Structures are given as C-alpha cells and as structure tokens.
Amino acid sequence: MKDQQKASEIASNRMQLVAPLLREELDATEQRQLRQQIVAQTGLSERTVRRYLDRYREKGFEGLRPKSRGVAVST
C-alpha cells in the first residue's frame, strides 16, 4: 500500500510539471520555451520532461507512475 501511495505522489508531481505543456494553444516555440523553463527550475533533463509528456499522452496519468521493479524470488 505504501508503495502505491508513493507511486501516486510521484505521478502527481510529474503531472504538475507537464500540465502547462498540455495547453493546446501553445505553438512549438512557446512549448519549447516553457519546457526549457521547467528544466531550469527543476534540474531535470529536457529528455526526462519530454518522456513524462510522451508517457502522459500515451497512457494518461498512469503513464506518469514510476515503473515497478520486479524482484526475482528464487525457490
């Protein structure tokens, strides 16, 4: 349960980052400038911000949740 809650918090934080970039009225130049501003403010790479945006567009909020890391259990 704790892991699910943490994943939701992370997804919410990522959503707050990309939400301004989802405005349809932004042209390519405005979106690039806004993305660069987010990068400067957060310290994230531009690639990371683009990946978050792509994941949101592809899978919605669930796409922003961190991928769980499966642990192999030997029997």
N, C-alpha and C positions, 0 to 999 in steps of 0.2 A: 504493500500500500504506500509506503513511504517513497519507494522508487517511482511509482505512478504520479504521486504528488509532485515530486521533484521534476519529473519529465514535463508535467503540465506547466510548472513555473518557468522552466526553460523555454518551452514553446511560447508562453505568453510574452516573455522578454523578447524573443525573436520576432514575434508578431508586432510588438511596439516599434521595433527597428524598421521593419519593412512596410508597415502600414502607410506611411507617407508616400512611398514609391508606387502604391497601387492606385493612386488617383488617376483616372482616365484622361483628365485634361492636360496632363504633363506631356510635353513633347520630349523627344530624345535628348535634347540638350539640357532641359530642365531636370530630367530624370538622372542624367549623368552627374550634374552639379549636386543634386540632392544626395546621390549615392556617395559622392566624394566627401560631402559634409558629414554624412553618417560615419564614414570610415575615419575621418579626422577626429570626430567626437568620441568614438568608441574604441579606437585602436584595432578594430577588426580589419582584415584584409578586404579589398574590394571583391576578390573572388568569393570570400565567405558570404558577404552580403548578397552577391548575385546568386549564390547557391541557395540561400534562405529564400530569396524571392522566387527562384525557379521551383523549389520544393513546395512553396505555398501555392503557386499557380497550378502545379500538377496534382497535389494531394490535399490542398486546403490546410487547415490548422494542424491536422495530424502529421502532415509533412514536416512541420517545424519541430516535432518532438524528436529528441535525440534517439538514435537507433540503439536498441538494447544490445548489449554484448552478451552473447550466449556463452555460458561456461560449460565446457565439456566435463562430464562426470563419468569417471570410469567405474565399471562394476566388477 
